[in-house]
Amino acid sequence: SPAPSRQYTILVGCPANEWHTFTPLMLSLFLRRRGYNVIYLGANVPADRFEETVQAVRANLVILVSQTLVSAAALQHAALILSSKKISVGYGGRIFNMRPEIIKHISGHHLGNDVNAALEEVEHILNGKRKSTQTQSASQEYIAAHQFFTAKRADIEQTLKTLVKPLSISSESFQSGIHFLGDNIAAALQLGDMNHVSDEMAWVKFLLHAYERPDEELIDFMTAYAKAVNKNINGSGKPIFEWLSNEALKAKTK
């Protein structure tokens, strides 16, 4: 790419827990070819590092890219911190295409559904033609559920292990499945809708199918998780309990 020919500096990177770098790398290249001074920070960047780098290089815009629900929750946190410091934020990625409802909970500017749209949106933001939209908070029920789930997650997962029948898969894979689901539940609660997790359940199903396990074991797993939630946080876990119960019911009717 040629040397920067325009006055703007743009930071591009992935928030914490995001490791997929192809899209932000490609976006960085195309922005450089348009003459911008682009600083690429890579994968899994903590929010405070974005803030520090903005101040050090006097960046005009920070672009965050998330592909998963868990990293979208980290992106929400980073975007909130940056926006509160009057730093312009643009964001995009697979998860916002799959679950566009998340956009209303993120501070800053959604850059569209593909790289070409993002390039044009960046131009508009830097030229002052875009204003940040008003964000919405999760409901009080979800905020409370997130707080209780985060505090009691270790107890919930320990209870789950006592409720689930031994599976013919490695203990490491089983633990990974529990950790994966817990991370996604926490992210969905933070982003205000447990239904966001439904698309991510394909990974758990793939894990069982890889070990040639019947679908009934997934139903038992979801039912047991719901019981563990109810036991440890009772009524405060209602959004989680209802979602798990509905997912188990949907699996039974297929």
C-alpha positions as CSV (number, residue, x, y, z in Angstrom):
1,S,0.0,0.0,0.0
2,P,1.2,3.6,-0.6
3,A,2.1,5.9,2.2
4,P,-1.0,7.7,3.8
5,S,-2.2,10.6,1.8
6,R,-5.1,11.6,4.0
7,Q,-5.2,13.3,7.4
8,Y,-7.2,10.6,9.3
9,T,-5.8,7.8,11.5
10,I,-7.9,4.7,12.0
11,L,-7.4,1.9,14.5
12,V,-8.7,-1.5,13.4
13,G,-8.8,-4.6,15.6
14,C,-10.8,-7.3,17.3
15,P,-12.2,-7.0,20.9
16,A,-11.4,-9.4,23.7
17,N,-12.3,-13.0,22.9
18,E,-12.3,-12.5,19.2
19,W,-9.6,-14.4,17.2
20,H,-10.9,-14.3,13.6
21,T,-8.7,-11.7,11.9
22,F,-9.4,-12.1,8.1
23,T,-12.1,-9.5,7.9
24,P,-10.3,-6.7,9.9
25,L,-7.1,-7.5,7.9
26,M,-8.9,-7.1,4.6
27,L,-10.7,-3.9,5.8
28,S,-7.3,-2.5,6.9
29,L,-5.8,-3.2,3.5
30,F,-8.7,-1.5,1.6
31,L,-8.6,1.5,3.9
32,R,-4.9,1.9,3.4
33,R,-5.4,1.8,-0.3
34,R,-7.8,4.7,0.1
35,G,-5.0,6.7,1.6
36,Y,-5.9,6.4,5.3
37,N,-3.3,5.9,8.0
38,V,-4.4,2.6,9.4
39,I,-3.0,0.9,12.6
40,Y,-4.0,-2.7,12.8
41,L,-4.0,-4.1,16.4
42,G,-5.0,-7.7,15.6
43,A,-7.0,-10.2,17.6
44,N,-8.2,-10.3,21.2
45,V,-7.5,-6.6,22.1
46,P,-8.6,-5.4,25.6
47,A,-10.7,-2.3,25.7
48,D,-8.1,-0.3,27.6
49,R,-5.5,-1.0,24.9
50,F,-7.7,0.6,22.3
51,E,-8.2,3.6,24.6
52,E,-4.4,3.9,25.2
53,T,-3.5,3.6,21.5
54,V,-6.2,6.2,20.5
55,Q,-4.6,8.7,22.9
56,A,-1.1,7.9,21.7
57,V,-1.7,8.2,18.0
58,R,-4.6,10.6,18.1
59,A,-6.8,8.3,16.1
60,N,-10.0,9.7,14.5
61,L,-11.9,6.4,14.4
62,V,-11.7,2.9,16.1
63,I,-13.1,0.0,14.1
64,L,-14.1,-3.2,16.0
65,V,-14.9,-6.5,14.4
66,S,-16.8,-9.4,16.0
67,Q,-17.9,-12.7,14.5
68,T,-19.3,-14.4,17.6
69,L,-21.8,-13.7,20.3
70,V,-19.2,-13.8,23.1
71,S,-16.9,-11.3,21.4
72,A,-19.9,-9.1,20.5
73,A,-20.5,-8.7,24.3
74,A,-16.8,-7.7,24.6
75,L,-17.2,-5.3,21.7
76,Q,-20.2,-3.7,23.4
77,H,-18.1,-3.1,26.5
78,A,-15.2,-1.6,24.5
79,A,-17.5,0.6,22.4
80,L,-19.2,1.9,25.5
81,I,-15.9,2.9,27.1
82,L,-14.6,4.5,23.9
83,S,-17.8,6.4,23.2
84,S,-17.9,7.7,26.7
85,K,-14.5,9.3,26.0
86,K,-15.9,11.0,22.9
87,I,-14.0,8.6,20.6
88,S,-15.7,7.6,17.4
89,V,-16.4,3.9,17.0
90,G,-17.4,1.8,14.0
91,Y,-18.1,-1.9,14.2
92,G,-19.3,-4.9,12.2
93,G,-18.9,-8.6,11.7
94,R,-20.8,-11.9,11.2
95,I,-22.8,-11.8,14.4
96,F,-24.4,-8.5,13.5
97,N,-25.5,-9.9,10.2
98,M,-27.0,-13.0,11.9
99,R,-28.5,-11.1,14.9
100,P,-29.2,-7.5,13.8
101,E,-31.1,-6.9,17.0
102,I,-27.8,-6.6,18.8
103,I,-27.0,-3.4,16.9
104,K,-29.4,-1.3,19.0
105,H,-27.3,-2.2,22.2
106,I,-23.9,-1.1,20.8
107,S,-22.6,2.4,21.0
108,G,-21.2,3.9,17.8
109,H,-21.8,3.2,14.1
110,H,-22.7,-0.1,12.5
111,L,-20.6,-0.3,9.3
112,G,-23.0,-2.5,7.3
113,N,-23.1,-6.1,6.2
114,D,-20.0,-6.3,4.1
115,V,-16.6,-4.8,3.5
116,N,-17.7,-2.5,0.6
117,A,-20.5,-1.1,2.7
118,A,-18.0,-0.6,5.6
119,L,-15.6,1.4,3.4
120,E,-18.4,3.8,2.4
121,E,-19.7,4.1,5.9
122,V,-16.2,5.0,7.2
123,E,-16.0,7.8,4.6
124,H,-19.4,9.2,5.9
125,I,-18.3,9.0,9.6
126,L,-15.0,10.8,9.1
127,N,-16.7,13.5,7.0
128,G,-19.3,14.1,9.7
129,K,-22.3,12.7,7.8
130,R,-23.2,10.1,10.4
131,K,-24.5,10.6,14.0
132,S,-24.3,7.8,16.6
133,T,-27.7,6.2,17.3
134,Q,-29.2,6.0,20.7
135,T,-28.5,2.7,22.4
136,Q,-30.9,0.6,24.4
137,S,-30.1,-1.1,27.7
138,A,-31.1,-4.7,28.5
139,S,-34.2,-5.1,30.7
140,Q,-33.9,-5.0,34.4
141,E,-34.8,-8.7,34.4
142,Y,-31.9,-9.5,32.1
143,I,-29.5,-7.3,34.1
144,A,-30.4,-9.1,37.3
145,A,-30.1,-12.5,35.6
146,H,-26.7,-11.6,34.2
147,Q,-25.4,-10.5,37.7
148,F,-26.7,-13.7,39.4
149,F,-25.5,-16.0,36.6
150,T,-22.0,-14.5,36.6
151,A,-21.8,-14.8,40.4
152,K,-23.2,-18.3,40.6
153,R,-21.8,-19.8,37.3
154,A,-19.2,-22.0,39.0
155,D,-21.9,-23.5,41.3
156,I,-24.3,-24.0,38.3
157,E,-21.7,-25.8,36.3
158,Q,-20.8,-28.0,39.3
159,T,-24.5,-28.9,39.9
160,L,-24.8,-29.7,36.1
161,K,-22.0,-32.2,36.3
162,T,-23.9,-34.1,39.1
163,L,-27.1,-34.1,37.1
164,V,-25.9,-35.2,33.7
165,K,-25.4,-38.9,33.0
166,P,-21.8,-39.8,32.0
167,L,-21.3,-39.3,28.3
168,S,-19.1,-41.3,26.0
169,I,-17.0,-38.2,25.1
170,S,-13.8,-37.0,26.6
171,S,-14.0,-35.1,29.9
172,E,-12.1,-32.2,28.2
173,S,-14.6,-32.0,25.4
174,F,-17.5,-32.1,27.8
175,Q,-15.9,-29.4,29.9
176,S,-15.4,-27.3,26.7
177,G,-19.1,-27.7,25.9
178,I,-20.1,-26.5,29.3
179,H,-17.7,-23.5,29.2
180,F,-18.9,-22.6,25.6
181,L,-22.5,-22.6,26.6
182,G,-21.9,-20.6,29.8
183,D,-19.9,-17.9,27.9
184,N,-22.7,-17.6,25.4
185,I,-25.4,-17.4,28.0
186,A,-23.5,-14.6,29.8
187,A,-23.1,-12.7,26.5
188,A,-26.8,-13.1,25.6
189,L,-27.9,-11.8,29.0
190,Q,-25.6,-8.8,28.6
191,L,-27.0,-8.1,25.1
192,G,-30.6,-8.4,26.2
193,D,-32.0,-11.6,24.5
194,M,-31.4,-15.2,25.3
195,N,-32.5,-16.2,21.8
196,H,-29.1,-15.0,20.5
197,V,-27.7,-18.2,21.9
198,S,-29.8,-20.4,19.6
199,D,-27.7,-19.9,16.6
200,E,-24.5,-20.8,18.6
201,M,-26.0,-24.1,19.7
202,A,-24.9,-25.7,16.5
203,W,-21.4,-26.1,18.0
204,V,-22.7,-28.2,20.9
205,K,-24.7,-30.4,18.5
206,F,-21.6,-30.8,16.4
207,L,-19.7,-32.0,19.4
208,L,-22.2,-34.7,20.2
209,H,-22.5,-35.8,16.5
210,A,-18.7,-36.0,16.3
211,Y,-18.9,-38.6,19.0
212,E,-21.9,-40.3,17.4
213,R,-24.1,-39.5,20.4
214,P,-27.9,-39.4,20.0
215,D,-29.8,-36.1,20.0
216,E,-31.6,-37.2,23.3
217,E,-28.3,-36.5,25.1
218,L,-28.5,-32.9,24.1
219,I,-32.1,-32.7,25.4
220,D,-31.0,-34.2,28.7
221,F,-28.1,-31.8,28.9
222,M,-30.3,-28.7,28.3
223,T,-32.9,-30.0,30.8
224,A,-30.2,-30.6,33.4
225,Y,-28.7,-27.1,32.8
226,A,-32.1,-25.6,33.4
227,K,-32.5,-27.5,36.7
228,A,-29.0,-26.4,37.7
229,V,-29.8,-22.7,37.0
230,N,-33.1,-23.0,38.9
231,K,-31.4,-24.6,41.9
232,N,-28.7,-22.0,42.2
233,I,-30.3,-18.7,41.3
234,N,-34.0,-19.7,41.3
235,G,-36.4,-17.0,40.0
236,S,-33.6,-14.6,39.1
237,G,-32.5,-17.0,36.3
238,K,-35.9,-17.0,34.6
239,P,-34.7,-15.8,31.2
240,I,-32.1,-18.6,31.2
241,F,-34.4,-21.3,32.5
242,E,-37.1,-20.5,30.0
243,W,-34.7,-20.4,27.0
244,L,-33.1,-23.8,28.0
245,S,-36.6,-25.3,28.5
246,N,-37.7,-24.1,25.1
247,E,-34.6,-25.3,23.4
248,A,-35.1,-28.8,24.9
249,L,-38.7,-28.8,23.8
250,K,-37.8,-27.8,20.3
251,A,-35.2,-30.6,20.1
252,K,-37.9,-33.1,21.3
253,T,-40.3,-32.1,18.5
254,K,-37.8,-32.4,15.7
